[in-house]
Amino acid sequence: MRLEVWKKSHQFVLDVYEVTKAYPKEELFALTRQIRKAAFSIPANIAEGTGKKSIKDFSNFLRISLGSAHECEYYVLLSKDLSYINGIQFSELNNDINRIKAMLIRFLKRLSEFE
């Protein structure tokens, strides 16, 4: 996949998986599962959207990705507040997810010019 937003969001998924390895075992089917699911939903929906025939359909999948990014932003904050990640990890993940959100918003704005 050549889209920079996809590449950035794929790396975010890899980072989330790495960080969540250290989450408490009792979170395996709760926060760990939720943050991972929301994270991989971002590039997965971008990828699925690229296979759609219309810009409107593609934009819809990008909006789903954006929603998942917002969800991740909350899970990253919750992880920090529960002391599952440290301040540096929080800053890195939070900065990354905010960059991804900004990229998605810019992409959606560009696509809306063609709808």
LINSUL-V397722 format. One record per residue. N is the residue number from 1. RES is the residue in one small letter. SS is DSSP state (H for helix, E for strand, L for the rest). PHI is phi in radians with two decimals (NA if undefined). OMEGA is omega as a letter, one per 40 degrees, with the letter a starting at -180 (NA if undefined). Layout:
{{N	RES	SS	PHI	OMEGA} {N	RES	SS	PHI	OMEGA}}
//
This chain:
{{1	m	L	NA	a} {2	r	L	-1.67	a} {3	l	L	-1.16	a} {4	e	H	-1.07	i} {5	v	H	-1.13	i} {6	w	H	-1.16	i} {7	k	H	-1.02	a} {8	k	H	-1.12	a} {9	s	H	-1.26	i} {10	h	H	-1.12	i} {11	q	H	-1.11	i} {12	f	H	-1.05	i} {13	v	H	-1.05	i} {14	l	H	-1.05	i} {15	d	H	-1.15	i} {16	v	H	-1.09	i} {17	y	H	-1.05	a} {18	e	H	-1.15	a} {19	v	H	-1.14	a} {20	t	H	-1.31	i} {21	k	L	-1.04	a} {22	a	L	-1.61	i} {23	y	L	-1.15	i} {24	p	L	-1.03	a} {25	k	H	-1.03	a} {26	e	H	-1.19	i} {27	e	H	-1.60	a} {28	l	L	-0.93	a} {29	f	L	-1.77	i} {30	a	L	-2.13	a} {31	l	H	-1.10	a} {32	t	H	-1.01	a} {33	r	H	-1.12	a} {34	q	H	-1.16	a} {35	i	H	-1.19	i} {36	r	H	-1.15	a} {37	k	H	-1.09	i} {38	a	H	-1.13	a} {39	a	H	-1.13	a} {40	f	H	-1.30	i} {41	s	H	-1.18	a} {42	i	H	-1.12	a} {43	p	H	-1.21	i} {44	a	H	-1.11	i} {45	n	H	-1.26	i} {46	i	H	-1.09	a} {47	a	H	-1.07	i} {48	e	H	-1.10	a} {49	g	H	-1.11	i} {50	t	H	-1.15	i} {51	g	L	-1.54	a} {52	k	L	-1.44	a} {53	k	L	-1.49	a} {54	s	L	-2.13	i} {55	i	H	-1.13	i} {56	k	H	-1.06	i} {57	d	H	-1.13	i} {58	f	H	-1.05	i} {59	s	H	-1.04	i} {60	n	H	-1.06	i} {61	f	H	-1.18	i} {62	l	H	-1.16	i} {63	r	H	-1.16	i} {64	i	H	-1.12	i} {65	s	H	-1.04	i} {66	l	H	-1.11	i} {67	g	H	-1.07	i} {68	s	H	-1.14	i} {69	a	H	-1.13	i} {70	h	H	-1.09	i} {71	e	H	-1.08	i} {72	c	H	-1.06	i} {73	e	H	-0.99	i} {74	y	H	-1.16	a} {75	y	H	-1.09	i} {76	v	H	-1.15	i} {77	l	H	-1.08	i} {78	l	H	-1.06	i} {79	s	H	-1.06	i} {80	k	H	-1.16	a} {81	d	H	-1.14	i} {82	l	L	-1.55	a} {83	s	L	1.09	i} {84	y	L	-1.48	i} {85	i	L	-2.27	a} {86	n	L	-1.58	a} {87	g	H	-1.07	i} {88	i	H	-1.18	i} {89	q	H	-1.06	i} {90	f	H	-1.03	a} {91	s	H	-1.04	a} {92	e	H	-1.13	a} {93	l	H	-1.14	a} {94	n	H	-1.13	i} {95	n	H	-1.09	a} {96	d	H	-1.09	a} {97	i	H	-1.18	i} {98	n	H	-1.21	i} {99	r	H	-1.13	i} {100	i	H	-1.08	i} {101	k	H	-1.04	i} {102	a	H	-1.10	i} {103	m	H	-1.11	i} {104	l	H	-1.11	i} {105	i	H	-1.11	i} {106	r	H	-1.08	a} {107	f	H	-1.10	i} {108	l	H	-1.07	i} {109	k	H	-1.12	i} {110	r	H	-1.12	a} {111	l	H	-1.14	a} {112	s	H	-1.12	i} {113	e	L	-1.21	a} {114	f	L	-1.80	a} {115	e	L	-1.35	NA}}
//
